[in-house]
Amino acid sequence: MGGTCELTVDLDAINANLRLAARLAGGRTVLAAVKANAYGHGLVPVARSIEHSGSAQWLGVATVSEAVALRAAGITLPILKFTITLPDELPEALGADIVFTVGDEEAIDHLQRAASAVGIVAAVHLKIDTGMRRIGAHPADASRLARLIADSTSLELGGIYTHLPVSDTGDGDAFTRGQFAAIAAAARDVEAAVGPLEHVHAANSAAVLGHDLTGTSMVRPGIMVYGSYPDPSTPRAHALAPVLRWTSRVAFIKQVLAGETVGYGRDWTAPRDTWVATVNVGYGDGYSRLLSNRGHMLVDGTPRPVVGRVCMDQTMIDLGPEVPTVRVGDEAVLVGRSGEHEISVEDVAALMGSITYEVTCLITDRVHRRHVGGVSPSSTR
């Protein structure tokens, strides 16, 4: 049974977006980013569908617990952990059969000691910092660090990669081209030092959608997999399949008289007699408080503005002055289509002054996830 507040995830659409990424990548290996609960869409069902359909050859996570959950669910695809694994996490991570990211001598040393202690050869991708300034080695250190990995009997270097901070905007094109050139040069240095690399990668969704991928052999689409563009300025030359529909239901309807206030802080005052519906969704579900007095929902195909502050569990919407035809139990669409109208993830992000990634990642575990299409429909939390 679905809950009052439900997220319907179209697995076929996810796989279609990955097939688009593969086509644009021109035969390069595709790694699907499924970190952060598959950007809020459900880690295990999404990964299982990807593996079964063959729409990607690798998966990407950010935490050890994500990798462990995938392995516990029987997922066998290679998994790259994008973040540095801390020493106390290494024993569990080594048991999950993941590919580790390292970016300096200290991380390499910790990993080789832990792998040696349990008699495992750990697979490694070396992260190169070409401009993100988050994690990774300076390109000038790439060959030296690669040699440290290659010389260890407990480590195996499978690739090098970098991350692109401005590939989603036209103003960042020159910087991004410079990053692609830098990772290609680092790859040449590494190969001169230790031999051929299986994987060289840099491209996130924006780069897959609009950049020259020369010099790389793998791509890492993330947000495009889930049906959204990385930035409002990203060219829409390639249509993405919409993936999710987020709904709740009307729980209460009352008349509010002109001059009366609604919600915490009393910061919305009815300009005329009107009818207000309470919907069972709030910031405890991931419906952002930033949507207070500015968001809207679709009820019976009609946009209804949010009035008052979004509460933890409930949000109020204005049905207008006429006696409503809306009834308790009716569907309220937070993201998706109803009748002739649609609210997109991009629409919600714009109202929040944020990005599409945050909109879906905010959706909490108490929102019931219903997965349709793909391998086998399932209903999970």
N, C-alpha and C positions, 0 to 999 in steps of 0.2 A: 504494500500500500504506500502511496505517496503521502508526504506530509502536507501541511497547509502551505508551506513555502517550498517550492520545488524548482530544481534546475534540470532541464531536459537537455542532454548532450547527444548530438548526432555524430556517432562514430564514423559513419560513411563520409560525412563532410570533412572530418579530421583527416581521414585517409586520402580524400580527394585533394585537399590542400597540400599534403605531403607529396602526392604524385605530381602536382604542379611544381613544387620545389625541386623534385628530382628532374623534371623536364628542363627547368631553367638552369639547373646545375650541370646539365650536359654530361650525364653519366658519372658524375662524382658520387662518392659515398654520402649518404644522407644520415645525419644524426638528428633525431627528434628530441628537443628539450622537453622533458616531462617533470622538471623540478617544480617545487611549490604546488604539489598536488596536481600536476599537469596544468599549471596556471589556473588552478581552481576547478578543473573539469573532472577530476577523479583519477588519481595516479594509476592504480592497478587496472581498471577497465580500459583506460586509454592505452596504456602500454601493451596490454594483452591484445587489443585489437590491432595495434600497429604491428606487433610481432606476427600475428596470424595472417594479416593481409600482405605483409612484406613491403609496406609503404616506406619503411626506413630500415636501415641496417644496424644502427646504433641508437642508444638512448643516452640522455644526459641528465644528471641529477646534481643537487647542491649539497646534500647531506648524506651521512652514512645511513641514517634511518630510512631514507627514501630507497637507497640501494638494497638494504636488507628486506624492505617490504616487497620490492620487485622480485627478489630471489625467492622469498617465502611463497610468493604467488606462482612460482614456476617459470618466471620470465628468464629466458636464456640468452637474449641478445647482449652483445657487449655494452657495458655501462661505463661512461666516462663521468667521474666526479669532478665538477668544475672548480671546486674550492680546495684550498690546502687542508689536508687532513692532519689534525693535531695528534701529538704522540699518544695521548690516552685513548684516542679513537682508533688507532691503527689495528689492534688485534681484531676488533669486530669488523672493520673495513676489509681486512685481508681475508676474512672468512666469507665475505660477500662476493668475492671474485670480481672486483672492479678494476678499472684503469684509473690510476692516480694522477692528479695534477701536481707537479712540483715546479717551484719557481726560483729556488736558491739552493745553495750548498747545504744549509741546515735541514731543509725539508728532505733533500736527497739522503742525507745521513740518517735521519730518523727513520725513514722508510726502509732503507737497506738493512738497518739493524733489526727492525721489527720483522721484516720478511725473512732474514737469515735465522732469527730465533725460532721460527716455526717451520723452516725448511721450504719456503715458498719463493718462487720467482714472481715478483710483482711487476705488472705492466705499467708503464709510465708514459705520459705525455708531458713534455716540457713547455711551460707557459712562457711566452716572450712578451714583454711589455713594449709595445710600439706606440703608446700614446694614451692609453686608458689610465695609467698610474694607479692601478688597483692592486693587482698581484702580477708577478712575472719577472723574469730576468731581463736585464739590459741586452739588446741584440749583440753587443760586443762580447758578452759572456756566454752566448749560446753554445759555441763549439766546446768551450772548456767544461761546461756543465754536462753537455752531452757525453763527453769523454768520461766524466765521473760515473755517469749512469752505465755507459757501455762497459766500463772496466769492472763493475760490480757483478759478482756471481749471483746476486739476489734480485737484480733489477733488469728489466728489458725495455729499451726505448722504442716505443711504437710510433711516436709522432711528435710534432711541435705545433703550437698554435698561438694565436693572439686574439684580442677582442677589439671591436670597433665602436668607439663612443659616439660618432656623428655620421654614421653611414645612412641614417634615416632622413637626412635633410640635404637639400641641394647645396647649402652653404658649406657643408662638410665634405664635398666631393674631392677636393684637392687633398685634404688631410687624409681621407680614406684611401685614395690612390697611393699616397706615401706609405701608409701602413701595409698595404698589399705588397708594395715594393720592398719594404723592410722585412716582412716575414719571408718573402721569397729569397732575399739575400741571406737571411739567417739560415734558411733551409739549405742553401748551397754551402754555407760554412760548416754546418753540422754534417752534411753528407760527405764533405771533404775530410772531416775528422773521423767519422765513425761508419760511413757507408750509407746506402740508400735508406730513406725514410718511407714508411708505408703511408703515413698520413701527415698532411700539412693543411691546416685549416684556419680560417678567419671569418668566414661569411655567416653573419646572423641573418634574420629575415630580410632586413632592409637591403643588405648586400646581395642576397639571392634575388630579390625583386628588381634590383636596378644597378648592379655594379659588375665590372669585368672581374671574373674569378681566376684569371690566369695566375699560375704559380701555386695553386692549391688543389688538393685532391679530395677534400671533404667539405660539406657545408653543415651548418648547425641552425636550421630554422626553429624559431620559437613561437612568437606571437602570431605569425601568419598561419601556423598549424591550426590555431584556434579561431581563425576566421577574421582577424583584425589586422589592420595595417599598423606598422610601427609608429607612425607619426602622421598628423593631418596633412603634412606636406609631401608624404611619400607618394610617388606617382601611382595612379590606379590603372596601370596598363594591363594588369592581370587580375581577373576577378577571383576573389576568394569566396569559398562556400561558407555561409553562416553556420555556426556550430551550436550555439546555445539559445535556449529560451528560458527565461527566469520568470516565474509566476508566484503569486500568492492569492489569497482570497479575502473578500470583504467579510469582516466579522461583526460590524455594528454600523448603524446609520442613525444620525440624529439631526434635528434642525438646530441651526445656530442663528441667532437673531443679529441684526445689524448692530454693530458696536460691541458685540461679545468677542472675547479672545479665545484662541485655541492653542493648547500645548504649553510646554515648559517655557518659562520666560515671558509668556503672554506677548510674543512678538509678531503674531498675526491677528489682525482685527477684521472681523467680517464687515465688508463695505455695504452689504445689504443682507436681508434675510436669505439664508442659503441652507443647503443640505450638505452635511459632511459625513464621509464614510471613513471608518477606521479599518486599515488593512493590516493583517498579521505579518508584518516584516519590519525590521529595524536595524540599527547598527550592530546589534548582536548577531544578525544574520549576514552582515557585510553590506547592507544598504546604507551608504555613507551619510553621516550627519551633515556633510557638506551639501546634500541635496535638500536640506530644510528650506522651505519657501522658494525653491527654484526648480526642483525636479518635477516630473509628472509620471503618471501611470496610465495605462490604457485599460479602460473598463467598458466592455461591450463595444469595442472599436472606437471609443472616444477618448481623447487625451484629457486627463483630469489632473489639475495641478496639486502638488504637495503643499499643504498649508500647515504652518506651525513647524516646530522642530521635530526632526526624525527622532523617535524615542528608541530605547534599546530593543523593544519587541514589537512596536506598533508605529504606524505612520498614518497621518490623516490626509485625506484628499477632498477637494471641493467638487461636489457634484452639480452645483449650480442652484438657482433659485426655484426652479420648477420641481414639483413633487417627483422624485426620481423613480425610474423604472428599474434601477439597479436594486438587487436584493442581496441579503446576507447569503454568503456562500458563492457569490459570483466571482469569476476569475479577475484578478488584477495583474496585468502584464508589466513587469519591471524592465525586462529586455526581451525584445522579440516583436512579432507582428500580431495585431488584432484588427480585423476588418481591413480598412484601407490605410491604416497607420502602422508605423513601426518605430520602435525605440532601439537604436543600435548601441553596442558597447561604446562606440566612438561618441555618440550623443551623451551618454552618461559621463564619460571621461571629461568631455568639454565642460559640462555643468560643474563638475568637481574641480576643474582646473588642474586635472591630472592626466594620466595616460591610461590606455586601454589595459595594459598589464595589471595595473593596480585594481581596476574595477573587478576583474574576475578573481584575482588572488585574494581579495578581501572577503569573498563569499565563504562563510564559515562552514564548519562540519555539520552544524545542526540543520543546514539546508539540505533537504533530501535530493540526492543526485539520481536521475533516471537516465540510463544509457540506452540509446536505441540505435538500430543498424549494426554495422560491424559484424563481429563474429557471432555473438549471441546476446540478445538484449538482456540487460541485468539492471537491478535496482540496488544501489549501494549508498552508503553515507560517506 
